[in-house]
Amino acid sequence: MHARCNHAKTLRDAMRAVWMLPDENFFLSLTPENLVVSVDNQDVDTGAKILLLLWRTWQVRNNITHETEKLSFAKSVGFLTKHWTELCSIRQDHRLDDTKGKTIISDSLVAGRRERETTRVTQWEKPGDGWCKVNVDGAFEISTRVGGIGVVIRDQTGSVILSAWKYLAHGSDAEEVEALACREGMQLAAEWCPSKVILESDCNYVVGLLRHGNFQRSRLKFLLEETREAGNMLPEWTTVHVRRERNRAAHELAQLAKRTTHSAVWRFTAPICVEQIIAQECNFISE
């Protein structure tokens, strides 16, 4: 599909609502001779997105030419967005530290009895019968002021009810982002799983304010009030502070949002970057 084709242009316009892409002059100037150099002159993420977009455009062209499955623009946008999210999750380095000074623990399999026993102490703990657990986390980059929110809701068997991640273009600080994560988690719980809920966060400051309700003079007052209002829509709820090692899935999703500048809510499933974490925790539950 030529760069000047109306179908190709419409798809690029649709993707610009999701991705940061070069303007139309860039695509109109592409030729077989300058394609590699033009893409190489972009930053790594933009170059990869351009190649994915060109690949999908070629796929749509083939379908039109051979009169096979008709691919809508909405379907192409969804396909590219999901594909990009999963590619980014694969390349993530789990050994980096985030800006809050919390160390991301390794995803390698635990070997040896001593390591296994240590892992048991720091594993995600299943809630009691009739309860759901909402794990939330916020990621914040001081230098750019961007952030991300991660939410994972699971039942007493460890099954995923909902996973979500949300990109924040601007945040004040890490504590505000953590409060936003708590609000997002409780609002999603009230909407999609109105049962008894345990809200877990590894931010002791925000959890303390929510538990004791003494936040009237806090700068986070309105966020915390909205969090408690969402909780009051549920039959019962409580909030608990947990160590980072027991909040890994939510942490990974918060990093995913910040890294991909993308937001999503998935029902009954989770992206690749947390599948292994959840599988390990479910295996632990079943032992």
N, C-alpha and C positions, 0 to 999 in steps of 0.2 A: 504494500500500500504506500503510494508516493506521499512524501511529506506534505504536498499541497492538496491531497485528497481531503474532502470534507469530513469523511469518517475519521481519518487520522487526527485532523485538527480538533474535532469535537471530543475525541478521547483525551487528547492532551489538555484541553480546557477543563475537562471533568477532573483529571488527575491533579491539576493545579489547585483545586480546592482541598486536596489532601497532602500533596507533596510540594516542596519548593523545587520548581523546574525552571530552566532557562526560558527566555521569551521565544516568540514564534520565529524571529529572525534566525535564531540559532538552528532550529530544526529545518527551516527552509534553506539554510546554507549547507546542510549536510550532503556529502557526496560519497560514493564508495572510496574515493581517494583520500578524503580528509576525515572520515569517520573516526578512525582510531585516534588520531591526533586531537580531534575536537573533544572527544570523550575524555581522553587522558588529561586534557587541560582543566577539567572540572575537578572539584574535590571528590574524594573516594565515594561518599554516599550519593552525591548527585550523579556521578558517572555511572554507578551501578543502577540507579533508578532509570536513567536514560536508556540503558541497555535492556532493562526489563520492559520498559514501555515499548521500545522498538520491536522486541521479541513478541509481545502481545499483539502489537499492530500487525505484524507479519502473520500471526496465527489467525487473526480476524480476516485478513485479506484472503488467506487460503480458504477459509470457510465460505467466504462470499464467492470466490472463484469456482470452487468445486461444489457449491450449493449443498453444503453439509449443515451442521448445527449453526443456527443463527445466534450470534453472541451479542447481547445488548450492551450498551455502554455501562449501565449499572452493574452488570455481571462482570465486565472487565475491570471496573474500578474495585469491586469487592475482591476479585481474584488477585489483582496486583497488590492491594493493601495487605491482604492476608499473607501473600507470598513474601512480601518485604518484611513483615513482622517476624515470620518464621526464619527467614534468612538471618536477620539481625540476632535472633535469639540463639542461633547455632554458633555465631562467631563470638558471643559474649565470653569474656575472660572472667571466670568465677573467682579468681584469686585477687582481684583488685579491691582496694578499700574504698568506701564511699566517703563523701565529704563530712559525714557526721562522726567519723572515726570508728565506725563499726566494721569489723572484719568479716568479709564474706567467707563462709567456710567452704571447704572443698567438696565437690560432688563425687569424688572417687569413692569406691566401695570400701566400707570399713573392714579392715583385715585384723584378725587376732582377737582373742577374747577380751583383752583389756580395752582395746579401742571400741569394741562392740558395746561393752558395759558403759563406757563414757558416753557413747552416742545415745544410749537409752535415756540417760539423764537429761539430755538436751533435745530430745525429739518432741515433735508436736504431740500434744495429748488430746485424745478424743474427748468430746463432751459427753455428758450423761444422756440417758434415754430421753427423748423428747426435746433435746436442746440442739441448736446449731451453733457452730463457732465461726465468728467473723474475724479473720485475721487481716489487719491493715498495716500499711507502712507508707512512709513518705520519703522521697529522695529529693535532695536540694543541692544545686550547684551554686556555690557562693559567687564565683567569678561571672557567671552569666545570668544569675537570678532565675534560671528555669528550674522546674521541678517535675516530679512524677508521683502518682499515687497508685498503689497496688492494693487490690482487695481479693480475698479468696474466702468463699463461704462453703463450709463442709458440714455434713451431718455426722451422727455418732459412729457411722461406719467408715468415715473418711472419704465418702463419695462427694465429688464436687457438685454443688448446687449452682454455683455461679463463680466466675472469675472476671475481673475487670481491671483495666488500667487506664489512667487518665493523665494526659500531658498538661502541664501548667506553664504557660508562656512567661509568667512572672510571679515570683513569690517574695515575701518580705524576708523570711528566714526559715530555718528548718522546723522550728516549733509550729509556725503557722501551717506549714505543709503537712505536718503530722496531724494537726487538728482538722485540716481539710480531709485527710484520709479517714479519720474517725467519722466525720460527718458523712462522707461518701459511703462508707461501709454500712452505717446504720440506716441510711436512706435506702440503699439497695436491699438491705435485709427486710425493711418494712414493706417494700414494694413486692419482692419476689419470694420471700420465705417467712411469712408472718407467724413464726413460732417463738419459743423461748430462745434467747440469744446471749452468747458470751462474746463480747467484743474484746479482742486481744491486740495490743500494740506494744512495741518495745520502747516507746517514749514515756518514761516514768512521769515526766512533768505533766503531760496532757492527761494521762490516765489518772493521776492524783487529783487534778482539777475536776474531772468528770465524776470520780468516786465520791468526793467530799462536797461537791457543789459550791465550793467557795471561789467562784470565778467572776463575781459581779464587778470587780475592779480590774479584771484581767483584760488585756488588749484582745484576747481570743474569745471574749464573752459571747459575741453573737454566733460564732461558729460552734461553740460548745452548747449554747442554748438550742441551736438547731439540731445538734446531735442528740441531745436528751429528748427533744420533741419527737424525733423519729423513733427513739427507743420507747417512748411512752405509747406509741401506736402498737407495740408488741405486747403479748401476754405477760412477759417478764423479760428483764434484761439486766446484765451486769457487765462490768468492764474489769479487765485484768491486765497487769503489766507482765510481759514475758521477755525472756532473753532473746537476742537476735537469732540464736540457733533454733528456736522454736517458732520463728516467724519467717522462715526462709522463702516460702512461696510468695508471700505478699511482697517481700523485699525484691525478689527477682522481677515481679511485675511492675513495681515502681521504677526500677532501673530501665525496664523495657520501654515504658512510657516516655521517660526522659530521653532515652537514646534514640528512639524512633520518631519522636514528636507526634505520637499517634494515640488515640483513645478508642476503647472498645469495651463492650460488655458481652460476655459469652455465657450462655446457659448450659449447664451440665457438662462442661468441658473446659480445658485450659490449654494455652499454647505450649509449644514444645519446650520452652525454657523452664517450665515448672513441672512438666510431666514426670521427669525422673525423680524430682524431689517428692512429689505427691505419691508416686509409686513406692518409694522407699518408706515413706511414712505409713502407707497402707499395709505394706508387708510387715512393718513393725506391729501395727495394730492387730494383725491376724495371727501373730505368733502366740 
